[in-house]
Amino acid sequence: MKSSMKRGNSFAFLTLDINELEHSKQVNLPRVTVVMPLKGFGEHNLHNWRSQITSLYGGPLEFLFVVESTADPAYHAVKCLLADFKDAVEAKVIVAGLSTTCSQKIHNQLVGVEQMHKDTKYVLFLDDDVRLHPGSIGALTTEMEKNPDIFIQTGYPLDLPSGTLGSYCIYGYHMPCSMGFATGGKTFFLWGGCMMMHANDFRTDRHCVVSGLRDGGYSDDMTLAAIAGAHKRLITSPPVAVFPHPLATDLTFPRYWNYLRKQTFVLESYTTKVNWIMNRALFTSHCYLSWGFVSPYIMAGIHVAAALRHYLKENSLEGTAMTCNGLLLVACLAVCTVIELLSMWNLTRIEVHLCNMLSPEAPQLSLASYNWCLVFIAMLVDNFLYPLSAMRSHLSQSINWSGIRYHLKDGKICKIDRHKHLVPKITDLAGKDLLGKQGSIPKVAIISTLSRTLAQWRQPKKYNI
């Protein structure tokens, strides 16, 4: 991108070849349908939705916001947003109803797919907490056009911690996702927040994509990754598919634990015997590596405590020599920790810089807000708790997800419970209001927020050069 900008391409954040922005090429771009399953309304939703519907993709583009019911606080919020844009974008809100055979998110996605335009070539699934760049949809579509063998294209989040320990634990948990960029774009795991697929795969139920999701599916990304693996299909991630993911300012530790429970629970869902074996292997290796990461620090603490005890009691020289050997190992661990934190800092620095280049119109992100002492503590906490969460998920075989309790049997959802006492007031990561008042607009100054944010970023749908 920097090289392209030096050559005079001011639109390198959209495409490296400025000739691709010519009108003759823009009008031939394929139709894309963006499906966004919504649940609740939070502090970052308006900004995220606006970044999605103001995409600078030059081809035909429609947005389908799918909610469970009109009682969802997100329904009225997105209605206000679309009313402000009027005919500037092709978008509508769909009421999907209650799911009965799969998770509510998957049900909303499939209802959206059923109602996408008949000429749609690619369908892009986005979570409502994804903040897109102006050229993200165009970049994903370009890769799909270049390589028709791609089954799914995905991206990964760049978590923006809010300052709480829980938010830093989420940041540490998501960091391994960046490994997808270290494999030349080819990967084997997905992030459900961003997935682009061929629309015809859903129309024809290729590889049982629809039935695999609909019939007992709990996790959209894990199910699709299993289908891709079973049929040896290609999953890729372009290098520009990294998206700012702001976390709630009041993300407490209990909410982080609830999120971790939902993440480890996905290992209990599977589609085939091979998928079950893979999940068990991932379960075992993750637990081993997590506690293998934490245990040296526990031993280091014991060595330091023993050294202090010997020093205070003025033990013999022989005892002191033994303690020094332990302290040498502690020093080696400290060096490794510094190298690890420097690596995380450097990776985050690059991703922050990339996001700033991809969204030159947005407020610039900064590393100054990251507390690296909290990052280190969060990594210890996250790796210590992961095996506990995974074991509890394995023993319980049920989970409460946004007020809906799902029960698994043989890796599939077999029972769905909905009771008012199950519904939390807010969601875990984004802090979205799930309750709201029946038929009322959420207690947020939506109109004032829209007028302020839309005035900041009014951009055309496409460039004609």
Salt bridges, closest charged atoms under 4 A:
GLU20 OE2 - LYS25 NZ 3.70
GLU43 OE1 - HIS44 NE2 3.82
GLU68 OE1 - LYS39 NZ 3.15
ASP84 OD2 - ARG458 NH2 3.46
GLU90 OE2 - ARG31 NH1 3.36
ASP119 OD2 - HIS117 ND1 3.79
ASP119 OD1 - LYS118 NZ 3.47
ASP127 OD1 - LYS105 NZ 3.03
ASP128 OD2 - LYS432 NZ 2.84
ASP129 OD2 - HIS245 NE2 2.95
GLU145 OE2 - LYS121 NZ 2.82
ASP159 OD2 - HIS174 ND1 2.64
ASP159 OD1 - HIS245 ND1 2.59
ASP201 OD1 - ARG206 NH1 3.69
ASP215 OD1 - ARG214 NE 3.14
ASP220 OD2 - LYS105 NZ 3.18
ASP250 OD1 - ARG255 NH1 3.33
GLU268 OE2 - ARG280 NH2 3.03
GLU268 OE1 - HIS394 ND1 3.14
ASP417 OD2 - HIS407 NE2 2.84
ASP428 OD2 - LYS262 NZ 2.89
